[in-house]
Amino acid sequence: MSDHVWHRGLWFTIKFINGSNFWEERPPFGIQVSQSQPLCELLTPTSLRITHSLDWTSEATGIVLNERRTITCKPDPTGIGIIDWNTDLHIAQDLTLDRTPYTTWGGYGGMSFRASRQLHDSSFLLPTGETVQALTGQPHDWVVLQSKVDDGPGENVSLGIVDHPSNPRSPTPWYCKCASGFTFMNAAFLFHQPMTVQRGQSLRFHFRILYRDGLWSAQEFAPLASAFRQIEIAR
């Protein structure tokens, strides 16, 4: 997006690692370097898996994280789109993972989605059934973005992010905001405080992203989220 060129649709990164900025692409900044060509496997005629190995590094810190990322894309039989995003972060040195503390903005880092400007009149659906315009650190098992879209009058889309209970600091706090031309949602595991990790440890994150034309109610989305949250994650 022209206002935040580092907002890349659906992505995962952390704002500060040992003081180096891995979020905003303004020099100097930390980067994620691919260690090999991503492996793309066709699992079925309609589903695929992308496996990717990366090093997170900056001039100031050297390599801080080795990441193994697996993204699986598949349709639900009812036509719902599903993306399973699994990230294993292997800690390469003693680290402090941090964010800009929230004042009127801040707290973000982790699994994020920035919508294009085709989406407008957005709100966020919560497990309680409530819809809100913003979230600033409230924990939830999942959040669904609901928006009108420029494809035509009365056209709506929904995109939900589900937090797996095995994720660090689950249920995750969320930082979500919608304003004119700006629609952003983030499972912000560092929202309330930084995290220190030691060399040799691992952090594993598992998210399911579901999307569809039209709108979900909380009652409709809850069983979809529950199906993912009940999956046993191998350690």
N, C-alpha and C positions, 0 to 999 in steps of 0.2 A: 504494500500500500504506500502511496506517495507520502502520507504523513508519518508513517513508521515503516521504513523500507525493510526492516528486519522482521516484520510480521509476515510469516510465510504460510498462511493458511492454517495448516495443522502441523504443529511442531512441538519438540520437547527440548528445553534448555533451562539453565539456571542462571540467575542474573550475575551474582558475584561468587567466584571461587578463589579463596585466598586473596581477595581484593581485586582480582582481574575480572573485567566485565565480559561475560559470555553471552550477553543479551543484545545490547545495542551495537550495531555494526558501524561504530565510529572509532577510527584508529586512536590508540592501539586497542585491539579487542581480542578475546579468546575465540578460537575456531574449533570446529569439529572436522577432523581430517579423515577421509575414508582410507582404510588400510587395503582395500581391494575392491574390485568391481562388485556392486551388490548382486547377490544371487537371487534370481527371479524364477520361481517354480510354479508351474501350472498344476494345481492340485486336482481340480475337476474342470470341466468345460467352462464353468462360471466362477471359479475361485482361484486365487493365487496367493503365494507367500513370498515376501521379500525379506532376505536376511542380509544384514549389513554390519560390518565391524568398523568402529571409528575410534580415534584417539582425540580427546579433548586437550588442547594445548594452547599456551600463550607465550609470548616472548618473556614475560616476567616470571612465569611459574614452570615452564616446561610442561611435560605431560602430567595431567592431574587425574584423568579418568580414562579407562579403556571401556568402551561401550559395545555391547552386543545387542543389536536391535532387530526385532522380528515384527513385521507388519503383515497381517493376514487380512485379505479382502474377500468378502463372500456375500451373496445375497441371501436373505431369508426367503423361504417359500412364499411368503405373503407379499414380497416385493420390497421389504425393508432392506436398506443397505447396511452392512456391518463391517467395521474395521476393528480388528483386535491389535492393539499396540503394546508390545512387550519390550521393555528396556531393562537390561542388566548393566549396572554401572559398577565396575571393579575399581576400587580406590587405589591410585598409584602412589599417593603420598598422604601424609596427615593433612586434612583439609578442614576449612570452615566454609560451609555453603550458606550463602546469605542473599538478602534482597534489600531493596529500598524500603525502609519501614513506612507503613501506611500513614499518610496524613489526610490529604484529600485524594490521593492516588498512591499506588505502591503496594508492596506485599506480594507481587506476582513472581512466578517462576515455576517451571515444571511443564505439565501437559497443557497446551494452549490451543485455542482456535480463534482466528480473526476472520470475520465474515467480510465478503466484498460489499461494495456500496449498492449492489442490486438488492440487498436485504435492508428492510427499513421497518419502522413501527414494531420494533422487537421487544420481547420480554423474556423472562426466565421462569420456567415452570419448576416448582420444587416438589419433593415427595409428599409434602403436606397438601398439595393441590393449590397452594398459593402461587400467584404470579407476581414477580417483582421486576423492577428496572435495574437493580444493582445488588450485588452481594459484596460484602467487605469482611471476609474472614469467618462467615458462618459455616459450620460443618454440615455436609449432606452426603448421602450415599451416591447421589446422582443429581444432575441439573440438565434441563432441556431448554435449548434456545428455540424460541418460536418467532417467526418473522413473516411479514409480507414480502413478496418478491416481485420484481418489475416485469415478470413474464406476462402478466395480464391482470385485470381486475379480479379480486377475490382469490388470487393465487397465494398459497402459504406453504412454507417449508418448516421442518423441525429437525434439529440435530441435538442429540443427547450424548453426554459423556458420563460413563459409569465408572466409579472408583471401586477397585477390588479391595476387600477388607484386609488383604495381606500387604497392601502398600504402606510405606512408611507414613506414620502419623494419620492413618485412616481412622475415622472418617475425615476425609480431607477438608480443610477450609477452602472456600472458593472466593476468587476475585472476579467478578463479572460486571460488565458495564455496557450500557447501550445509550447512545446519544446520536445526534444527527451525523450520519456518515461514519460512525464508530460503533462497532458491535464486537465485543471481545469477551471470551470466557476462559478461565484458567483454574485448574485444580492446584491450588497454591499451597503446597505442603510446607513452605517456609513462612507463610503469612505472619504468624504470631511470633516466631523466633527463629534465629539461625540454627544450623545443625553442624556439629562437629563429628567427623568420621576419621578413622585411622587407616593407615596404609594396610592393604590386605583384606579389608572389609568389602562387602558388596551391598549395593542398594538395588532392589528389584521393584519395578513399577509395572502394573498391568491395568490397562484401560480398555474399555469397549466403547466405540463410537457408533451410534446408530442414527440413521437419517432417513427421511421420507418426505414425499410431497404431502401436504396437509398437516393437520395438527393432532398431537396426542393429548389425551387427558392423563392425569396422574395415575388413574386406575388402569389405563391401557399400558402405560409405560412401565409401571412397577413390576409386573411379572417378567418383562423383557430384561430389566435390570437385575432382578433376582436370579434369573437363569445364569447370568454371568458371574454374579457375586458368589454363587454356590459352587463354582468350579474349584476343585482342589488344585492348588498350584504346587507343582513339584519343586522341591528345594535341592 
